Amino acid sequence: SDDIRITSIEESNALMIRATPGQYESILGAIKRLDIVPLQVHIEAKILQVSLTGELSSGVRWFFENATGLTGSGTSAADFNAIRPNRGVWNSFAGSFTSTAGLAWTFLKNNQEVFISALQSAGNTKVLSAPSIVVLNNKTASLNSGTQIPVNSTSFQPIGGTTGGTTGGNNSFFNSTQFRDTGITLDVTPRVNPGGLVYMEIREEKSVPGAASSAVNGNVSVDKSTIETEVAVQSGETVVLAGLIEDTKTSSRSGVPGLVKIPLLGRLFGNNSNGSTRSEILVLITPTVIDSSESARNLTIEYQSRFKGIQPLLHPQPEPQKGKHKPTSKE
């Protein structure tokens, strides 16, 4: 018979083929073309918080693209700082910002550290988190930087029979607590083309817990903003997402110790002050295609070299005790 039968054996990841020798050769050629190692993408992210004060008061995009003064060029942090009043060096290591629906992004090529150094020299810039993950091509990677907050709920179960539509007996109440992620959440789905260009579908969500004073049944509200976009970048290069600005309000009370706590009269010996701080959240995403065992080894070696730098901090060597010497034998 010329019927072809192919049976898969999942336990051993094998195929059992029943065919003529000619048919088998054709099937084997097709299997070899299809049975290849799937592409993987290493997604490395850095989440920065930039205080919008001084030179950065109008936002990161304005800081890099708008100014007057001298002109110049360069590709290092020193070059940038030397002509920072005019930002003319910006085009030497990055592209122009593109803005859509409140989100601004640009490409840093391979100059991520120059970008961060320029921000740190201009104001208060903190690296909140630097997560990384390896994901299969066309699969979604999720990265989260933040805290989990408890969400309480109460349910009940009727106890007793039902007569005439009325439930008899008592109700048994159950309290449960679930935890919800807050902070910055990134969902990245990479698609790699044969030339090494990585298309990324990016969903960025920022959620901030509300004030405890406005809690309902012990649960605080969560302010959430979500942005979705698609970008394309070469493997190993960095894309910057900007535009998420948060305004944090603060309040404090000061006064003469002891007297400020006197009922009714305490307000005469103290004062309340209110303020607000503005900051912008930046997300730097660097996709690197892992298309062979060699590229996987190179990535492993890179991380090993990073960890070697912190080994002395993780496993410090004991310092020799002063004043103590090993005894020596006399012949």
N, C-alpha and C positions, 0 to 999 in steps of 0.2 A: 504494500500500500504506500501511496505517496503522501499520506496524511502526516502533518507535522504536529507533534505534541511537545509542549514545553511546560514543565512543572517546576514551581519555585519551592525551595526548601529554606524557610526563613531561619531555622535553627543554625544552619551552617552558612547562610548567605550564598547559596549555590542554586544552579539551574540544572534540571534534568531534561535533556533534549532527546527526542526520538525523531530522526530524520535520515534521509539518504546521505551518503558522503558529500554529494554536491550541495545539497540543501544545508548540511551542517557547516560547510565552509562559509557559505553566505551568511548564515546566522552568526557564526563566530566573529566574522568581520564586523557585523553590526554591533555586537556586544562589546567588542574592543573599543569601538568609537564612542559608545554610550557610557561604558564603565570607566569613568575617569574621576579623579579626586575633585570634589566640588570646591569651587573658590570660596575662600574665607576672607573676611575683612576685619582688621583690627581697628576698632573705634576708640580713639583717645580723646578725652574731653578735658577742658579746664574751665572752671566756673569762677569768674572774677566779680568782685564787688568794688565799684569805683565810687568814691564819695564825690558828689557834684559840688565842689567848692573851688574857689580861685580860678585857675585857668580852665578847669573842667566844669565850671558852673553851668555852661550851656549844653553840656552833654559831650560824650566821647566823639561822636561824628563831627560836631562843630570844631572840637579841639584839633582834630587831625586835618580837616579840610578847609578851615577858614581862619585867616590871619593876614597881617600885613607886615612888611619889613624886608629883611634881606632874603636873598635866594641862594640856593645851594643844592647839593646832592650828596648821596652817600647811602650806605647800606648797613652801617653799624649803629649801635645805641649812641656812641659818642658823636657820630656825624649828626644824628637826629637832634641830640641835645644842644649841639653847637649852634644850630639854626632854628631851634624850636619856635622862636617868635613868628616865623612865617610858614612853617610846615611844608616848605617846598620840597623837602626830602621824602614826603609821604609817597609820592608816585614811584620812588626808587625801589620800594620794597612791598608795595601793596596796590590794590586797585581802588577805584572809587566806590564809595558806599552806594548801595542800591536800597531804596526804601519802598515798602509795600505794607499797607494796613498797620502802620505803627512799628513794623519790624525793619531794621536796617542791617545789611550784611555786606561784607567785603571779603576779599581773598588776600591771605598773607604770604602766599608762595611758601618759602621755607624760612621765614623771618619771624617766627612766633616770639622768640625771646626778645627781639628788638622791640616789638610791639609792647610787650609787657613791661620792659625796662623803661620805655618812654612814658607809659602811664604812671609807673611808680615814681619816676622823677618829677612828674607834674603834680602829684597829689597822693592822697591816701588810697592805695589800691591793695586789696587783699585777695589771695587765692583761697576761695572757700572750699574747693574740692577739685580733685584731679582723677576722676574715675576712668577706667578703661575696660574694654570687653572685646572678645573675639566672637563674631557672628557669621553664620553662613550667608552666602550671597542670596539676596532676595528675601531674607528673614529679618525680623525686627529685633533690634537691641534696645533694651530699656535701661536707662541710667537715672539714679535718683540721688539728690544731695539735699538733706534736710532732716526733719524729725518726724516722728509719728505721734499723733495726738489721740487720746482715747475718745471713743464715741459710745455713750451709754444708751441702752434701749431697754424697755420693759415690755413684756408680753404676758398674757395670761391664758390659762387653760381651764375651761369650765369643768367643775367636778359635780357629779350627780346627774340625775335623769332630766329629761325634757318632757314637760306636760303642757299641752295646749299652747305650744310655742314659747313657753317660759322655762328657762333653765333653772333647775333646783339645785340646792346645795351651795357650796362656796366656790370661789374662784381661786385657782392657784397661780400666783404671780412669779415670773422668772425675770431676773435681771441678767443682762449680758453686756459685755464690753468688747468692742472691736476697735482696731487701730487704723487710722487713716494717714497716708503719707502726705506731708506738706513740704514746702521748699521748692526746689527746681527739679522737674521731671523731664527727661529727654527720651523720646522714642525716635530711633533712627533706623530707616530701612535702606540699605545700600544696594545698588544695582551696578555691576561692573561690565563695561564693554571691552572688546578685545584690545583696544588701545591703552587700557589702564585708566580710563576716565571713570570716575565713580559718581553716579547719580545718587543723590540722597533725598529721601522723603523725611522731613524733620518735623516733629511735633514737640513744641516746647510749652510747658505749663508751669506757671508760678503760682503757688498757693500759700497764703499767709494767714495764720490763725488770728481771729479777731480778739478784741479785749475781753478779759474775763468778766468784766462788769456787765457785758451784754449777753452772757451765756443764758441759754434756755435749757432748763432741766439739767444743768451741769455741763452742757455741750456748747462750746463756743462756735461762732460762725467762721467760715473760711472764705476769704476773698481770693478769687481765682481769675487768672487771665491766661488765655491759651492762644498760641500762634502756630500756624502750620505753613510750611513753605517747601519748595523743592530747589535744590542747588546741584551743580555739577562741579567737581574739582578733581585735579589729577591726584593719583595715589601719592601719599606722603606730604601733600600740601594742606594748608589750614584755611578753614572758613570761619569768619567771626560773625556771630549773631549779636546784635545790640538793639537797644531801644526799649528794654523793659525797665522802666523807672519806678522806684517805690519811694513813697513819702511817709516817713515815720514821725509821728507826733510824740513829744515828750512833755511831761509835767512834773514839777518838783515843788516842795515847800521848804522854806528855810526860816529861821527865826532864833530868838533868844532861847537857849535850852531851858526847859522847865516852864517858863512863862508862856511859851507858844502853845502849850497843851491845856491851859486854863480854859474851861468852857466859857463861851461868849466873848471873854476878854482876850483870848489867845490870838485872835486875828490882829489885835493892835501891836503885837510883838513879833509878827512874822509876815511873810509875803509869799504869794504863789507866782511861779514863773512857768510859762509855756513856751515851747519851741518845736521846731521840726528839722529833720535832716533828710536830705535827698540823696539817693544813690542810684546807680545804674548797674544792672546785672548784664555781664557779657559772658557769652559761651563760645569757646574756641573748640572746634571739632576738626580732628585730623584723621582721615581714613587711610589705612595702608593695606593694600591688597596682598594676601598671602596665597600665592599661586603655585607654590612648590615646597618641598621639604626643606630646601635651602633657605628660602625666605622665612620659613617658620623658625629655623635654627638661628638665623640672624636676629629675629625679634627676641628669641629667648636669650641670646647673648647680650643684647642691648639691655634687657631688664636685669640680667645678672650683674652687669657692670654698674647699674644704678644701685642695686642692693649692696654691692661691695662697699659703696661709699657710706652706708649707714650701719654696716656691721660693727664698727667700733662703738657705736652708740647702743646697739642691741646687746652686745657681749663685751663690755669693758673689761680690760685686763686689770687684775689687782695690782695696786702700787706696792713696790717693795717697802717693807717696814724699816724705818730708820733706826739705827743703833743696834741692830741685831745682825750678827755675822755667823756664818756657818763655822762650826768648830773644825779645827785642823788637827790632824794627827801628827805627833812628833815621833820620830824614829829614835 
